[in-house]
Amino acid sequence: MTEPFHRIGAAGLLVLAYVAMCLAIWWRQRRRHAAAARAATALAGDGAQSPMLVVFATQTGQAEAIAWQTGRALHAKGTPVRVLSLNDVDAETLRAAQRALFVASTYGEGDAPDGASLFTERWMGAAETLPTLRYALLALGDRQYDRFCGFGRALDAWLQSTGAVPVAPRIEVDNGDPAALADWHAQWGGGEASGAGEVITEFAPWRLVRRELLNPGSEGGPVYHLGFQAPHGVVPDWQSGDLVQVALVNDPARPRDYSVASIPSDGELQLLVRQERHPDGTLGAASGLLTSTLSLGDSVAMRLRPHRNFRLDGNAARPLILIGNGTGLAGLRGHLRARAAAGQHENWLLFGERNASHDFLCRAELEAWRDSSTLRRLDMVFSRDQAERLYVQHRLLQLGDELRDWLVRGAAIYVCGSLQGMAAGVDAALRELAGDAQIRALTAERRYCRDVY
């Protein structure tokens, strides 16, 4: 007769532990938001002078980091500022402002980043008049894309169409080009800080301690599971969803971003990296370094970078729908390891690759999470295991009732992987199943988060 009571007691302890964890998450989020609010209030001044807007449109956090750098520098010189995301701006805010600085990233082939999607949809298609606004704009992009700085240029053109007047020529930055950033900082100031209260660490030598091929025999490029140890005496700190930048000796101005696939308690910074090979047979600069050139025990210069748009933050106690493909499993795996460590089981992973026989990445771990109910659902989609190609967006459409049920229960959606194909297809499927209005609401509530490339 005692066994049922033991089970009830154990269940009660689990419930108490879950409640305590939720309270801890709520308290941490409250402190973080309060710190951000205090930082914004401190920069805004005493109200005697209208603050300058410093507006960022970001995907991975770089534009946000530069905006806060700029805001703090202006404040230090006596200018009150208000730093905010473009998605939190409306036409009325711009009409009331006299001065604004815009830091705008471009995503993929000229697209708006997720941090500007709501503003783009609501306002950039409308005719507005902003004749009293004076502004400057920093556009971030990558010249490997045909529409270099496409969104920054589109935002600049829209602002001018409203009658707003640029006070300086638009500055365009190719993949973090330090000379272009120096031009911006010379005009408006800036430093090596990230979002409110966060600092980007300096590059430091991380030692390679693990390299495992995950997909032998695959039709696709080799995917490696890599593990790195922090420099001696350094206790690294990051959150699931964050990025790490890898510096290249022959191209230090263009560090490469990778999604972190582990959490600090794992004792390693882990990555999932696909080895890229160019048509001439040479390996990609960063992927070749990480997957081939480095030997175990060698070090590479890396630094952690907060990716606030992909962190769990306010979604930490929600059910999670995790969707991705390929090495996008890295960012999702980081979240799943955080959820497993916290004892949270409301997780659904929908993931795609080529063939089950070769490309079921991290299979033992994912199946163990499914068997232990850390994963309530595990839907693996292998595109080439049947005559008709099947991708994650197709499976998502087949599971519309389940998706809507999870959303009713407050789930957040995290998408990680390729921008072209997967992410675009998933976005279209979500809109077909949930409707544009609900996707806009999820984006505004930061319940629809993406780390796609």
Sequence and secondary structure as in RCSB ss.txt:
>XXXX:A:sequence
MTEPFHRIGAAGLLVLAYVAMCLAIWWRQRRRHAAAARAATALAGDGAQSPMLVVFATQTGQAEAIAWQTGRALH
AKGTPVRVLSLNDVDAETLRAAQRALFVASTYGEGDAPDGASLFTERWMGAAETLPTLRYALLALGDRQYDRFCG
FGRALDAWLQSTGAVPVAPRIEVDNGDPAALADWHAQWGGGEASGAGEVITEFAPWRLVRRELLNPGSEGGPVYH
LGFQAPHGVVPDWQSGDLVQVALVNDPARPRDYSVASIPSDGELQLLVRQERHPDGTLGAASGLLTSTLSLGDSV
AMRLRPHRNFRLDGNAARPLILIGNGTGLAGLRGHLRARAAAGQHENWLLFGERNASHDFLCRAELEAWRDSSTL
RRLDMVFSRDQAERLYVQHRLLQLGDELRDWLVRGAAIYVCGSLQGMAAGVDAALRELAGDAQIRALTAERRYCR
DVY
>XXXX:A:secstr
 HHHHHHHHHHHHHHHHHHHHHHHHHHHHHHHHHHHHHHHHHHHTTSSS  EEEEEE SSSHHHHHHHHHHHHHH
HTT  EEEEEGGG  HHHHHH SEEEEEEE BTTTB  GGGHHHHHHTTTS    TT EEEEEEEE TTSSSTTH
HHHHHHHHHHHTT EESS  EEEETT HHHHHHHHHHH   S  STT      EEEEEEEEEES TT SS  EEE
EEEE  TT      TT EEEEEETTEEEEEEEEE  S GGGSSEEEEEE  B TTS B HHHHIIIIIS TT EE
EEEEE  TTTS GGGTTS EEEEEEGGGHHHHHHHHHHHHHHT   EEEEEEES HHHH TTHHHHHHHHHTTSS
SEEEEEETTSSSS   HHHHHHHTHHHHHHHHHTT EEEEEE IIIIIHHHHHHHHHHH HHHHHHHHHTT EEE
EE 
